[in-house]
Amino acid sequence: MSTVANNPVVGSIAARLERLPHSRWHVKVRVLIGAVTFFEAFDQLLAASALPVLMDEWNLSTGQATMAVTTGSIGMLFGALGAGWLGDRIGRVRTVALGVALTGLASLAVAASGNIEMFALFRFLQGLGIGGVVPVAATYINEIARSDNRGRFVLLYEMIFPAGLSAATLVAVWVIPHYGWRAMFLIGALPVLIAALLPRKVPESPRWLLAKGRTEEAEAVIAQIEREVEESTREPLPAPSAEIPDKKGAGRLADLFKGRYLRRTAILSGLWFVAYYVNHGIATWLPSLYTNTFGLDLTTALTFSLISNATGLLGNFLMALFIDRIGRRPSLIAALTGASAALAVLAIVGASSGPQVAFFASCTTFCIFAINAGLYLYSPELYPTRNRAKGAAFGGLWNRLGVIIGPIVVGGIIAAGGSLRLVFAQLAVVAAVGAVIAFFAIETKGKTLEELNS
């Protein structure tokens, strides 16, 4: 056993986390947090999958359909705000567990809805949970990762999010035609089972405990992690490097808008908004466009959406492989440029058939999912521990604004009789603006979280 594991006063918390080799402990934690993220993604896309059926069953107008999908996004916006504050106040793990419980219970309520108003209300509550869980979970994964492979470690975890989106569409292809849309929301309630398990199996972030001045708890947690890693690898741990300081104490939301953090927050907010405006501007309406504009049956429409989500999963995977090598900034610029180019083709050539739209939509999601995963890595890197969850969640606020406004704009264009060329043209322009914003982002590759904020 290493002397540091037996004597936790040796070395800083950050340095001791930095020297840990990849082990079964990392796999266990990533699987448990990943299971949470999988179901949050699954639940996020449920409304889009159910929308074509709801429009027929309840005879919804385009405006009512837009309300049905945007209320969940509004909930996610407020959930992100509240969870950022809560995650920095009561801890990462407890905040994630509370959000997961809310998501699952609200999904049960959505399944029991008898009209569009109740559907929208309970979808809003479900959105509170989804919006809160995802950025705080990503913050936790960032805080246990080593700086030399943080990009790959975090993004391989983030692959579970597009996997959840793909699973939602895949399950919907079979479940909705056979059992109806309510069955999808019953499946979406499964995360309740994880909520009780999480605090018992996943330790609180040692970095957060230290930042809150709970030094003894932080030492106990890191010592336990070290023991589990040594038992897993059956090798002594290397000595930690020189102490890496991190300021203790309570952070404030106002700190995100002071000094160097003002630029970081502004750039991050713009990138989040662009990525999710484009993502949900497409994803929310694609199934309905396939059925209503191109006359495809529901199964074919959902299959095309599944292909797009699966392509996004590939984009996420490639981003995980290369982001530590080429850096965050170049990766984001390249992916945003690619998304803009794919959308521009649809705007210039015209959307003439379902398969054509599916192909270029898949090219877009390939890039957009890579961007989204990259931002879940990048956001927590930009802030100190005392403000990390708030910073990541503030970015989550802007992605929720994108989630809300993107579908509303696309729905408004469609309702007004606008062409699909216009739909894809405005999405292409927004993605291009995102590429320009990314040009001004700072690079974080290969640096510890403490070095980035010292």
VOVEX-763173 format. One line per 4 residues: number of its first residue (from 1); for each residue y, x, z of C-alpha. Coordinates in pm, whole numbers, plus 50000, padded with zeros to 5 digits. Each point is the difference from the previous one (the first is absolute). Layout:
NUM = Y X Z; ...
//
This chain:
1 = 50000 50000 50000; 50354 50122 49928; 50223 50100 50285; 50270 49766 49876
5 = 49768 49702 50017; 49921 50091 50362; 50359 50085 50089; 50226 49744 49832
9 = 50322 50170 50112; 49945 50267 49734; 50182 49931 49674; 50217 49706 49901
13 = 49854 49663 49906; 50112 50041 49639; 49856 50351 49971; 49669 49886 50147
17 = 49979 49712 49752; 50086 50241 49719; 49707 50230 50072; 49733 49726 50006
21 = 49749 50024 49712; 49894 49682 49824; 49721 49837 50199; 49810 49683 50080
25 = 50283 49905 50235; 50245 49990 49709; 49750 49798 49797; 49951 49750 50284
29 = 50371 49944 50051; 50073 49978 49629; 49718 49747 49953; 50121 49776 50285
33 = 50366 50011 49901; 49888 49972 49638; 49805 49681 50075; 50319 49851 50140
37 = 50197 50104 49693; 49730 49866 49767; 50024 49650 50144; 50380 50009 50015
41 = 49999 50075 49625; 49734 49733 49943; 50211 49742 50183; 50319 50105 49823
45 = 49871 49899 49657; 49831 49674 50103; 50295 49780 49906; 50023 50145 49648
49 = 49627 49940 49943; 50022 49643 50130; 50325 49915 49820; 49856 49869 49669
53 = 49772 49759 50189; 50273 49894 50245; 50237 49915 49714; 49745 49754 49861
57 = 49865 49865 50331; 50341 49927 50152; 50187 49954 49670; 50249 50275 50086
61 = 50312 50080 49804; 50084 50361 49916; 50253 49996 50285; 49742 49879 50251
65 = 49751 50258 49878; 50262 50270 50043; 50061 49881 50357; 49627 50011 50070
69 = 49978 50369 49914; 50338 50117 50131; 49975 49857 50353; 49721 50245 50073
73 = 50218 50281 49870; 50290 49888 50220; 49763 50013 50295; 49898 50352 49900
77 = 50366 50101 49997; 50058 49885 50358; 49660 50133 50102; 50091 50346 49874
81 = 50327 49995 50195; 49841 49884 50324; 49697 50228 49977; 50213 50308 49937
85 = 50181 49944 50328; 49678 49898 50178; 49803 50297 49864; 50253 50246 50142
89 = 50019 49807 50328; 49642 49902 50099; 49799 50229 49773; 49845 50011 49655
93 = 49652 49870 50085; 50107 49702 50213; 50251 49893 49736; 49739 50015 49725
97 = 49751 49801 50211; 50256 49726 50071; 50093 49977 49632; 49637 49976 49892
101 = 49932 49718 50248; 50302 49805 49873; 49894 50049 49638; 49649 49867 50057
105 = 50100 49700 50212; 50271 49899 49754; 49748 50022 49715; 49788 49736 50178
109 = 50306 49779 50025; 50080 50043 49629; 49645 49893 49915; 50058 49675 50191
113 = 50333 49921 49830; 50029 49653 49848; 50322 50044 49804; 50223 50267 49852
117 = 50241 49995 50297; 49727 50081 50253; 49851 50254 49761; 50338 50176 49976
121 = 50057 49993 50378; 49665 50152 50090; 50025 50246 49712; 50331 50114 50153
125 = 49823 50063 50333; 49723 50187 49820; 50266 50208 49830; 50141 50103 50338
129 = 49667 50162 50081; 49946 50162 49661; 50352 50140 49983; 49971 50152 50344
133 = 49657 50157 49973; 50020 50200 49679; 50298 50235 50069; 49900 50064 50362
137 = 49639 50073 49902; 50125 50246 49738; 50221 50163 50264; 49698 50050 50227
141 = 49793 50160 49723; 50290 50235 49919; 50023 50106 50363; 49637 50112 50026
145 = 49994 50187 49666; 50043 50375 49943; 50301 50111 49797; 49797 50201 49747
149 = 49801 49700 49877; 50202 49707 50134; 50058 49858 49653; 49631 49980 49913
153 = 49899 49887 50350; 50252 49714 50008; 49960 49890 49638; 49622 49989 50014
157 = 50052 49765 50293; 50263 49809 49800; 49744 49939 49724; 49862 49729 50223
161 = 50312 49791 49935; 49952 49958 49623; 49629 49965 50074; 50089 49701 50217
165 = 50217 49857 49723; 49718 50046 49750; 49750 49845 50241; 50223 49696 50047
169 = 50008 49943 49625; 49628 50073 49957; 49901 49759 50277; 50243 49739 49866
173 = 49833 50011 49656; 49682 49865 50158; 50111 49820 50318; 50289 49785 49872
177 = 49807 49830 49714; 49700 49934 50229; 50147 49941 50346; 50373 49949 49947
181 = 50308 50193 50106; 49959 49917 50372; 49684 50210 50018; 50204 50306 49901
185 = 50225 49958 50303; 49697 49954 50226; 49878 50339 49881; 50350 50133 50063
189 = 49962 49912 50369; 49733 50267 50056; 50252 50264 50125; 50013 49814 50332
193 = 49668 50168 50079; 50156 50344 49950; 50303 49932 50220; 49799 50009 50323
197 = 49804 50309 49897; 50288 50220 49890; 50163 50099 50335; 49659 50090 50146
201 = 49891 50223 49711; 50323 50156 49872; 50209 50218 50236; 50376 49970 50008
205 = 50195 50256 49797; 50045 50315 50214; 50326 50070 49819; 50134 49659 50102
209 = 49887 50040 50362; 50173 50337 50021; 50320 49866 49843; 50005 49725 50265
213 = 49974 50261 50276; 49644 49897 50091; 49886 50361 50001; 49689 49961 50216
217 = 49868 49718 49781; 50074 50202 49687; 49813 50300 50144; 49703 49782 50095
221 = 49981 49842 49655; 50027 50328 49808; 49741 50161 50229; 49757 49715 49933
225 = 50061 50029 49625; 49938 50375 50017; 49672 49944 50181; 49884 49747 49740
229 = 50097 50232 49715; 49820 50297 50155; 49688 49791 50061; 50015 49885 49639
233 = 50057 50341 49839; 49796 50198 50259; 50254 50279 49972; 50279 50114 50232
237 = 50348 49895 49897; 50242 50267 49878; 50294 50087 50220; 50305 49780 49939
241 = 50302 50150 49830; 50332 50047 50172; 50133 49690 50172; 50167 49753 49764
245 = 50272 49816 50193; 50077 49631 49963; 50273 49821 50190; 49891 49756 50268
249 = 50164 49672 50095; 50075 49663 49850; 50121 49978 49643; 50256 49753 49867
253 = 50019 49813 49673; 50353 50134 49955; 49858 50354 49980; 49856 49916 49657
257 = 50355 49982 49862; 50143 50319 50148; 50021 50355 49865; 49722 50108 49767
261 = 49803 49684 50073; 50256 49780 49824; 49911 50152 49662; 49628 49983 50075
265 = 50022 49636 50103; 50208 49902 49695; 49764 50168 49753; 49691 49867 50174
269 = 50139 49646 50006; 50074 50009 49629; 49654 50134 49913; 49823 49737 50212
273 = 50203 49719 49847; 49937 50113 49644; 49626 50055 50046; 49931 49661 50153
277 = 50246 49808 49783; 49807 50118 49696; 49658 49973 50165; 50035 49642 50119
281 = 50220 49889 49714; 49687 50058 49791; 49711 49939 50239; 50118 49666 50140
285 = 50042 49832 49663; 49729 50163 49788; 49721 49749 50077; 50232 49707 49925
289 = 50134 50167 49683; 49647 50053 49875; 49907 49634 50056; 50326 49823 49912
293 = 50146 50223 49726; 49688 50134 49830; 49762 49712 50078; 49733 50210 50169
297 = 49759 49844 50248; 50038 50085 50369; 49699 50233 50013; 50129 50207 49705
301 = 50351 50009 50149; 49874 50125 50336; 49771 50251 49826; 50299 50146 49813
305 = 50189 50023 50331; 49697 50172 50153; 50000 50258 49720; 50367 50074 50068
309 = 49936 50044 50372; 49699 50224 49935; 50214 50213 49768; 50255 50026 50280
313 = 49724 50132 50226; 49942 50281 49750; 50372 50081 50003; 49992 50021 50376
317 = 49701 50235 49988; 50165 50237 49753; 50316 50002 50210; 49787 50100 50301
321 = 49848 50290 49806; 50326 50148 49872; 50283 49911 50239; 49940 50299 50230
325 = 49988 50226 49695; 50301 49884 49800; 50207 49843 50278; 50133 49658 50095
329 = 50319 50001 49793; 49848 50094 49659; 49712 49757 50056; 50234 49709 50069
333 = 50224 50081 49702; 49701 50022 49763; 49840 49676 50122; 50323 49799 49984
337 = 50070 50131 49650; 49648 49900 49892; 50039 49648 50140; 50333 49958 49822
341 = 49849 50117 49670; 49705 49757 50019; 50230 49706 50074; 50241 50106 49727
345 = 49719 49980 49743; 49937 49636 50094; 50372 49929 49983; 50042 50160 49656
349 = 49673 49901 49832; 49980 49659 50167; 49725 49843 50209; 49788 49832 49735
353 = 49662 49955 50174; 49830 50004 50338; 49797 50316 49931; 50310 50185 49881
357 = 50193 49908 50314; 49697 50091 50214; 49983 50348 49843; 50365 50091 50056
361 = 50009 49827 50338; 49706 50222 50097; 50191 50308 49883; 50289 49884 50218
365 = 49786 49941 50309; 49837 50341 49947; 50344 50151 50057; 50133 49751 50254
369 = 49704 50022 50236; 50033 50378 49992; 50369 49964 50091; 49930 49757 50282
373 = 49737 50228 50152; 50233 50298 49966; 50275 49815 50183; 49772 49912 50292
377 = 49941 50375 50032; 50362 50100 49938; 50177 49752 50231; 49865 50119 50338
381 = 50052 50363 49896; 50377 49950 49988; 50058 49905 50364; 49936 50147 50348
385 = 49729 49850 50220; 50243 49799 50212; 50123 49816 49688; 49703 50038 49766
389 = 49867 49643 50020; 50352 49858 49972; 50073 50218 49698; 49675 49908 49827
393 = 50049 49632 50084; 50360 50004 49874; 49858 50115 49669; 49754 49714 50039
397 = 50295 49762 50031; 50124 50109 49658; 49658 49972 49844; 49983 49644 50135
401 = 50338 49925 49843; 49849 50123 49674; 49693 49783 50058; 50226 49697 50051
405 = 50258 50058 49728; 49764 50125 49725; 49791 49679 49978; 50313 49784 50039
409 = 50172 50172 49706; 49688 49983 49783; 49942 49637 50100; 50364 49919 49927
413 = 49981 50152 49652; 49681 49806 49925; 50137 49672 50140; 50318 50039 49792
417 = 49794 50040 49684; 50068 50372 49968; 49771 50216 49790; 49735 50233 50135
421 = 50187 50281 49823; 50286 49942 50244; 49760 49994 50296; 49852 50338 49911
425 = 50332 50152 49889; 50169 49944 50336; 49694 50137 50181; 50009 50311 49779
429 = 50367 50057 50081; 49938 49968 50374; 49714 50254 49982; 50225 50241 49806
433 = 50267 49971 50270; 49729 50090 50252; 49920 50319 49809; 50367 50100 50023
437 = 50004 49931 50375; 49686 50212 50049; 50179 50294 49835; 50220 50027 50313
441 = 49711 49986 50251; 49923 50302 50220; 49666 50180 49977; 49770 49988 50305
445 = 49686 50170 49866; 49825 50243 50236; 50232 49954 50299; 49911 49863 50342
449 = 50165 49677 50113; 50187 50201 50263; 50127 50259 49747; 50135 49722 49780
453 = 50201 49861 50290; 50088 50308 50206
//
